[in-house]
Every structure is written in C-alpha cells, then in structure tokens.
Amino acid sequence: MITDPQGTVLAVFLVFCRIGGCVLAMPGFSSARVPGLLRVFVAGGLSIAVLPVLWNTVYPAVSNPGATYIGLIFSESLIGVMYGLLARLYTLGFQFAASIIAMMLGYSSPGGMDIIEDSPETSLSGFITFAGMMILFMMDFHHIVFRALIDSYTTMPFGGIADMRANLISLTDTLESTTYIMLRLASPFLIYNMMFNVSIGFINKLAPQIPVYFISTPYMLLGGLFLFYVSVAALIGQYAQSFPSVFVGR
C-alpha cells in the first residue's frame, strides 16, 4: 500500500526526467520514425520499473518538496540527455563513416530518404547505418545504456548539481574514441579509393586519348562493391563490439 501518494508521484517523475532525457537522445528510440507517444510510454515504463531500486535514493529528496524540486527536474533531465548523447555520438560517427564509404566507392547517386532519420542518404550508406543499428539492438546495447544510467545515481549523486566540466570531458572523449574507431573502419575504402585514383591518373598520362573518367567509374563501382561484400561482416561486427568499450569507458 502506498502511504504517500504525492511523494511517490514526485519520485516517479524525477526518475522519469533522467530516463526520459536519455530516451530522448538515445539512438534508435530517438529516431524520427518512432512516435513521440511511444517514447513517453517506454520512458514511463522504465521509470516505474526501476523506482523500487532507487526508492531510498529518490524519495528522501521529494518527501518535503520545495523550490529545489524545479532545479532537480533540470539537473536530472540534463544528466539523462548527456548519457543518451554518448550513445548518439557513436551512431552518428558510424553514419558519417557510412557516407564516406559510399563516397569512396563512387556511389554518389542522389540521396534518398533515410530509414532511421529524415536526412537524405544514399542507399548504400542507409543500408550500412541500418545494419549497424540493428546489430546494436541485437546485442542489447540499450541494456548497457540503461544499466549505466541506473549506476549514474552513484557516480552522479541524486540531488547534486550536474558537473558540466565532467560532462563535456565525457562527450569529447567519446567523440575522440568514435573518430578513431570510424576512421579505422573506413580506412580500407579510403586506401582503395586512393590507389584506384592514382592508377587511373597513371593510365590517363600514358593514354590521354582514352576518356578515363567515363571508363573508370564502372570499374570503381565494381571493385568497391566487391571490397564491401568481403568486408561488410567485419565492418559491422567491429562496430558493434566497440560500443561497450566506448560507452562504458565514460
């Protein structure tokens, strides 16, 4: 039996602020294809589920609500958004790497509608991005994020002021690690494009009468798609396996 309905509702709402902020920025859940009402239901269900675990941490701060409750709403929402952005930066880096891969393969067709977001993307980069997101969900990356979010009540004590310097350091470290990982994943295609263009340049110098530009494009696509065929499994696998090291390390 609930002895303090008002305190219980206020406690649920504060937990909802941190979890809802994470869901708001978290990849997959924050997609333009996911209705906003569904995100609210997911965040609300998770908040009610974890409230018994966090009851002794949250309830004492709301048993006597005052003006500080408004500040708690903003600080909790900021912490949740920060955790969601850490995962979001990783997926945005992979989307950027997918665009680079498509460009290096000569797949520069006009962009179409993206499967996950509303931004235009080529079919190849959209396929890579969607495959990476699907593998992340299959490997339960959202469990890692939510577990870290619950653990954040220890690392970022409830009721305290959010440390903006620590948050910015976490974001920049995640961005740095993501950049190195995505550069490593896209490096075979960067090297392929460089070698192919250097070879075509030599051919153009040796036989300037050949319209190299029109002849080279089909060969670039053929070789690039074959390289993508033999490396796509390792590409997606390394992307999914690197997520825990990047996220948990923050």
N, C-alpha and C positions, 0 to 999 in steps of 0.2 A: 504494500500500500504506500502511495506517495504522500508523505506528511507535509511537504512544502511544494505545492504545485507551481507557485510563482518562481521559486528558486530553481526548480527543475527545468522549467521552460527557458529561463535565462541562461542556465548552464548549457542546455542543448544548443541554444543559439550561438553562444561563444564557441563551442566546438564546431558548429556549422560554419562559422566565419573562417576558421583556419582550414577546414577540409574543403569548404566551398571555394575558397580562394585558390586552393591547389587544383581543384577540378576545373576551375575557370581557365587556367593557363596550361593545364596538363595536356600533352599531345594525345590525340585520339578522342578524348572526352570533349576537348575544346574545338573540335572540328566544326566547320560551318555546316556539315551535313547532319550534325547531332542537334536535335531541337533543344532550345533552352530549358523547356519544362522537364525534359528527361535529365538534364544535368542537375537541376534542382532536386529531383527525386533521388538521384544517385548520391548527391552530397548529403541530403537529409537522411537517407537510409544508413549511410556510413556513420553519420554523427550519432544517431540513436544507438547504433551497434557498439560504438567504442565508448559511449558515455559511461557505462558501468566501470570500465577500466580506468577512466580518468576522473571518476567522481570525487575522490578525495583531493584531487588537484584543482578541479574547477569549482566545485560547489562552495568552498570557503570564501572564494573571491566574490561570489554573487549572492551569498546568503543575506548580506546587507547592501543592496545595490545603491549606488550614488552617482555622482558626476563622473567618477572614474570609469564607469561602465562604458561610456561612449569612447573613451580612449582605448579600452580593451578591445572594442569592436574593430577599430582601425588597426591596432597593432597585430591582432590575431589574423585579420584579413591580409595584412602585408606579409606576414610570415608564410601563410599558405600560398600566396601568389609567388613568393620567392622560390618555394620548393617546386611549384609547378613549372616555373621558368627554367629551373635547372634541367629538367627533363625536356622541356620545349626547345631549349638551345641545341640539345643533342640531335633531335629530329630535324630541326631547321638546318643544321650543318649537313645532315645526310641529304636533305632536299637540295641544298646547294651543290653538294658533290655529284648528285644525280644529274643536275643541269650541266655541270662541267663535263661529265662523262658523255652525255648526249652531244654536246658541242664538239668534243674531241673526236667523236666517231663520225662527224659530218652530218649528224641527224638534226639538221637545222630547219625542219619543217615548221610552219606556223603553229604556235601554241594553241592547244585546245583547253577545254575545261578540266581542271584538276579533279581527281576523285575525292580527295580529302578536303581541300580548301577551294576557294573561289578564284584563286590566281591562275592565270593561263600557264600551261606546261605542255611540253611535247609528250607524245605518247610513251616514249622510252623513259624519260625522267619520271613521268607519272607512274609507270609500271614499277620502277625501282623504288620510288618512295612508298608506294602502297605495299609492296612486298616487304620492305623493311618494317613498316608499321605492323603488318600482320604477324611477322615473326616476333616482334617485341611483345605483342599481346599473347601469342602462343607460349612464350617463355615467361609470362606473368610479370612483366615489368611493372605493371600497376601495383602489384603486391609489394614490390620493392619500394616504390614511391610512398605508398600508404604506410608501410612499416616505418620508413624513415620519418614520415610526418608524425606518427604517434611517438616515436623516440625523441622528436624535437621538443616535446614537453619537458624533457630532461636537459637537453642541450640549450634550449631557449626557454627558460622557466616562464610559466604562465603568470601573467600579470606584470611582467617586466617590460621595459622599453626595448623595442627592436634595435639591435645593434646594426646601424646602416653600414658601418665600415666593414663588419664581418660579412654582411650580405653581399656587398659589392665585391669583396675578395672572392667569395664563393662563386659569384657569377663570372668574374673574369677568369678564375682558374678553370671553371667548366668550359668557358669559351676557348681557352688556350688548349686544353686537352682535346676538345672536339675538333679544333682546327688541325691538330697533328694527326688525329685518327682519320679524318676525312681526306686529308692530303695523302696519307698512306694508302687509303682505299682507292683513290682516284689516280694514283701515280702510274700504274701500268698503262692506263689510257692516255695520260699526258705524254709518257715516253713513246707510245705508239704513234700518236699524232705528230710528235716532233720528228721521229725517224721517217715517217711517211712523207712529210712535207719536205724534209731535207733531200730524200731520194727523188721526189718529184722535181725539186729545184735542179738537181744534177741532170735529170733527164731533159728538162727544159733547156738547159745550157748546151747539152750535147745535140739535141734535135729541136731547135727553136721553131721549125715549121709545123710541129705537131701541136694541136690545140690541147695542151696538157690539162687545162682547167676542166674542160668538159670530159676528158677521158679519165682523169684521176678520181672524180667523185664516186662513180660506182665501185671502183676498187677500194677506196677508203671505207665506204659503207660495208662492203663485203668482208674485208679484213677486220674491221671494227666489230661488226656483229658476231663474227666467229670468235674473236677475243672475248667479247661479252658472254657468249654462250659457254665457253670453257671456264670462265672466272666468276660467273654470277653467284654460284653456290658459295664460294669462299668469300665473296664480297658481302653477301647478306649475312653469312654466318659470323664473320668477324665483327660486323656492325652490331649484331645482337649480343655477342659475347662481351663486347667492350662496354656496354651500357652500365653494368653493375660497378665496374672499376671507376667509371667517370662519376656516376651519381653518388654511390656510397662513399667515395673518397672525399666528398664535400661535407 
